[in-house]
Amino acid sequence: MSFAQHYQETLEELARVCASCGRDPREVKVIAVSKTVDAPAISAAIAAGAHDFGENRPDVLAAKVAQLPEQTWHFIGTVQSRKIPEIVACASLCTRFAREHFAKFDQAAERLGKVQDILLEVNVSGEESKSGFTPDEAIHALQLAETFPHIAVRGLMTMAPQGNLDVARECFEGLAALRDALRSQLPSEQGARFNELSMGMSEDWREAVCAGATMVRIGRALFSDSFESVQA
Ligand SMILES: *Cc1c(COP(=O)(O)O)cnc(C)c1O
């Protein structure tokens, strides 16, 4: 199947999943995670209607943005400090960094005359192998981020443990509850823009949508012909 077919089926399934849990599919953005494919494959995805792409390596992101500048690019990789200016120059939304990166993001964004939208990655499940702030750290990270004028925290992101959809669902519900709790502690202006929940990948995006995801990050299920959903 082509990307176009995978994408169409995914959008149809998204509509069904949303109907089953009382959500509006227009509230959920599908980010096509294009980290494993080249620019011609992304051009085909654009022709099929995709606009939001996720990349996890700054150099690859920069090369693809140079070829396809009209799209919305999400940086979803882990951040290395020296790559921050490159990331900020290319990405409309970035996710995975530590407290010590905030100042550098702020400086890089100021230099480019932009405000960089970011999501805070939270390790909801507590798995040791996962990066991100603990739920307890998230409020402090958020308060610190809000002191920098050129970064805007738009919400939270997480990756669920793989292999058990019930565990994944709990993780996503935990992130949604944390977003609500943090939002209630923000001044109303910042709280109003602190909305996004980036959660759910090829295996578990359906659970994430019903838990309130506003963005799902789907790679293999869109770009790979060998991907078989565990639920298919
Ligand atoms: C690769 C990646 C995805 C997409 O994963 P699939 O399982 O291929 O859908 C989503 N989020 C992040 C952070 C990734 O690195």
The ligand as an ORCA input file, in Angstrom:
! r2SCAN-3c Opt
* xyz 0 1
  C       9.885      7.293     15.815
  C       9.044      8.041     16.750
  C       7.639      8.005     16.640
  C       6.900      7.164     15.618
  O       6.996      5.827     15.977
  P       6.194      4.678     15.179
  O       6.149      3.570     16.156
  O       6.995      4.406     13.960
  O       4.853      5.223     14.858
  C       6.900      8.780     17.523
  N       7.500      9.533     18.482
  C       8.843      9.583     18.613
  C       9.426     10.439     19.681
  C       9.644      8.837     17.764
  O      10.982      8.877     17.918
*
